[in-house]
Amino acid sequence: MKTVFFEATKLDRDTFTELLQGININLVFFDEKLDRETSLEKIKDAEIVSVFVGSEINKDILDALPNLKYIVTRSTGFDHIDFEYAENKGIKVSNVPAYGSDTVAEFTFALILSLSRKVHDAYDHLKSSGYSDVTHLKGFDLRGKTLGVVGTGKIGKNVIRIAKGFGMNVIAYDLYPDLNYSKEQGFEYKSLNQVASEADILTLHTPYTKENHHLINKEILDMTKKGVYIINTARGELLDTDALVSLLKDGRIAGAGLDVLEGEKEMKDEPSIITGSALRDDMEHYKTLLENKMLLDMENVIVTPHIAFNTNEAVYNIMKTTAENIKSFIAGQLINLVK
């Protein structure tokens, strides 16, 4: 069974070759993402395709692969796959439902602490000015502050657990509250409006769907306390970039820690966007990318290149679960199907 991996590093190749040895399977690896122009002719006979978040599998891609039976994404999120159209064509889709719930939660606090204690600013200051006046580098304690957690799946729950270790007050929003966990950890579920208006730090941990596009929009951000901090390690499209930039500029939002950006896939494809040297016909889209450039230049914003998942342990767990998904599919047993 021909199985094709895209966005595959040397480590991916070596590990998957080892994890899938002894299986009647033909493994093919590509460094690049799945792309209609450059890839499809090479894989028309593929029955299984494995991708990461940089590969968009849309209707055109699905129609161009007549033998495709199974897609396994090496990620928890699957918004880069037209899941409904795949399902209509009888193509099964699996993901990696949990691989780094501790990993991403820890990185969330890396961003929070970098902002609260001005770590990045302090490093830049030391390099440029040495041990001169540091009064502008005064931070704030996390103990006693209110953390608003949007989404209490595995990652959100671990964020809450860590927050409690810092002595923070926690409030949370989720469509499906886990009341047992809230009792165990001593936090309260509230409406999204209440969480947004009461939090000193607001952090996002919900999956992205079409229904929650710009879940944190201008209306929600206008409810926040003056001086709130926004953290996003989930998906860029959950957060209205235009509203975020506007409120950062006027000081309503004190700072942001962002591991994900709206339109980050296009930024990877078009590095000239980051320098502001490219122009697109889609002006609304270009505006978002230009605002991402503005975020990169703001002193009170930390942007990282979608690396919250990226530890040795989490990456291996991704590959191990992906291999298990493929083995199960070949054996006629479907696991970790997306819904």
C-alpha positions, -999 to 999 in steps of 0.1 A, spaced: 0 0 0 17 32 -12 20 57 17 33 91 11 46 115 38 49 153 31 68 178 51 90 150 62 124 157 78 153 133 79 142 124 115 107 117 102 120 94 75 143 74 98 117 71 126 87 62 104 109 36 85 117 20 119 82 23 133 66 8 102 91 -19 95 76 -54 88 44 -39 74 34 -45 38 37 -9 29 56 13 3 69 44 20 76 76 0 88 108 16 89 144 4 105 174 22 80 198 7 44 203 16 16 187 -5 10 210 -34 -11 206 -65 14 221 -89 45 202 -77 34 170 -60 3 154 -73 18 139 -105 42 120 -83 16 104 -60 -15 98 -81 -15 61 -70 -11 70 -33 -36 52 -10 -24 68 23 -12 104 27 3 118 58 7 156 62 15 182 87 -3 215 91 15 232 62 -2 210 37 -37 220 27 -58 191 14 -88 207 -3 -114 196 -28 -91 199 -58 -64 178 -41 -89 151 -31 -104 149 -66 -69 145 -81 -60 115 -60 -84 87 -72 -68 59 -51 -67 78 -19 -83 59 10 -68 75 42 -54 107 54 -34 109 86 -24 143 98 5 146 122 -13 172 143 -42 175 166 -59 202 145 -73 193 111 -86 226 97 -61 222 69 -81 193 55 -115 195 39 -128 168 62 -164 169 51 -156 165 14 -131 137 22 -159 120 43 -183 123 13 -157 105 -9 -153 77 16 -118 89 26 -111 84 63 -91 110 82 -72 105 115 -53 129 136 -30 128 167 -55 137 194 -29 141 222 9 143 219 21 173 238 -6 185 263 22 191 288 45 205 261 21 232 249 10 241 284 46 246 295 52 268 264 22 288 273 38 297 305 71 304 288 52 332 269 34 344 300 66 346 320 85 363 292 59 390 292 53 393 329 90 395 337 101 413 304 126 385 297 130 393 260 133 431 267 158 425 294 180 404 270 179 431 243 186 458 269 216 439 283 231 434 248 226 471 238 231 489 271 247 466 296 239 469 333 225 504 330 192 517 343 167 488 344 137 505 359 117 501 327 121 463 330 99 460 361 75 431 358 47 418 378 39 387 399 16 360 387 5 350 422 -30 365 428 -36 374 391 -66 360 373 -59 337 343 -88 333 319 -86 299 300 -106 295 268 -108 258 261 -103 232 288 -92 201 268 -60 184 278 -38 214 271 -62 238 288 -64 215 319 -26 214 322 -24 252 319 -48 254 348 -28 230 368 4 250 362 -14 282 370 -25 269 403 11 261 411 19 298 406 -9 307 430 -31 322 403 -69 325 403 -84 307 374 -116 311 355 -125 292 323 -148 289 294 -156 257 275 -187 245 255 -185 213 276 -174 222 311 -156 195 331 -172 202 365 -153 174 382 -120 189 371 -131 224 382 -139 211 416 -106 192 418 -85 222 408 -106 249 424 -116 271 395 -149 283 381 -164 280 346 -180 313 334 -194 326 301 -169 338 275 -179 374 281 -172 370 318 -139 353 313 -128 380 289 -138 409 312 -123 394 344 -90 380 333 -56 397 338 -42 372 313 -64 355 286 -51 323 270 -66 303 241 -66 265 240 -96 256 219 -95 238 185 -102 260 154 -134 254 134 -153 274 109 -179 281 136 -154 297 160 -135 318 135 -125 350 154 -139 336 186 -119 364 203 -132 393 182 -133 431 187 -165 428 207 -149 403 231 -116 422 233 -134 455 240 -147 438 272 -113 431 286 -96 449 314 -72 477 305 -38 462 307 -48 426 299 -23 402 282 -34 378 254 -17 344 249 -24 322 218 -8 288 214 -39 273 196 -47 286 162 -42 321 148 -77 323 132 -93 322 167 -81 357 173 -91 388 153 -57 402 143 -71 436 133 -88 442 167 -57 429 185 -33 453 167 -57 482 173 -60 476 210 -23 469 215 -16 503 198 -39 522 221 -27 505 252 -59 487 261 -41 454 257 -7 455 275 9 428 255 6 395 237 24 362 234 16 345 201 29 312 189 4 312 161 -8 339 137 -37 343 114 -25 336 79 8 321 91 7 295 63 9 323 37 37 339 56 57 307 54 50 305 16 58 342 10 86 353 33 86 387 15 54 394 33 73 396 66 94 424 52 65 441 37 78 438 1 50 417 -14 15 428 -24 -15 406 -30 -47 411 -49 -67 401 -19 -64 433 1 -82 420 32 -59 391 33 -29 414 27 -40 436 55 -39 407 80 -4 397 68 7 433 71 -7 435 106 13 403 114 44 423 104 33 450 128 30 425 156 65 413 149 77 449 153 59 457 186 80 457 217 52 444 239 45 414 217 64 381 215 58 360 184 73 325 179 71 304 148 45 278 159 69 258 181 48 252 212 47 215 202 83 212 193 101 191 219 119 158 215 92 140 235 62 155 218 76 151 183 83 114 189 48 110 203 34 125 171 53 100 150 45 71 172 7 78 171 8 84 134 25 50 128 -2 34 151 -29 51 130 -14 37 98 -9 2 112 -45 1 125 -59 13 91 -40 -14 72 -53 -39 97 -89 -27 91 -92 -11 125 -98 27 125 -85 47 154 -83 84 162 -108 93 135 -116 131 134 -152 141 140 
